[in-house]
Amino acid sequence: MPTDLAAFAASGLAVGEAILAPARGTNSAFGGFIAGAEADGFDLIPVVSVWATPGGMVTREAIETLVGLLDDGLRTALGERPLAGVLLAL
């Protein structure tokens, strides 16, 4: 069964500020990003968070859409101010 965009939407697809509240205080990579940013006094610019229950190969449409969200979000963030780094949870 292919892993399509609907699989990501059903399991976990969030963009921008919608990423932060559910992740805050969790024992997850994003929870750690938030805790570290708060402890060290830097701003996070959340771009995209995706998760899908493992299935088959990820469809081309899903990959292109998700990469597009990441690319657009990073370009927007870079256009607003300089970035010190990028945090990725793979």
RAFEN-V793824 format. One record per pair of residues at least 6 apart in sequence whose C-alpha atoms are under 8 Angstrom apart, sorted by the first residue. I is the first residue (numbers start at 0). J is the second residue. If there is no record, write none. Layout:
BEGIN
i->[I;I]
j->[J;J]
END
This chain:
BEGIN
i->[0;0;0;1;1;1;1;1;2;2;2;2;2;2;2;2;3;3;3;3;4;4;4;4;6;6;7;7;7;7;8;9;10;10;10;11;11;11;11;12;12;12;12;13;13;13;14;14;14;14;15;15;15;15;16;16;16;18;18;18;19;19;19;22;22;22;23;23;23;23;24;24;25;28;29;32;33;36;36;44;46;46;46;46;47;47;47;76]
j->[54;55;56;54;55;56;57;58;51;53;54;55;56;57;58;61;57;58;60;61;58;60;61;64;51;52;49;50;51;52;51;51;50;51;52;48;49;50;51;47;48;49;50;47;48;49;45;46;47;48;44;45;46;47;44;45;46;45;47;48;29;33;45;29;30;33;29;30;33;34;30;34;31;88;88;86;43;42;43;76;68;69;72;73;68;69;72;82]
END
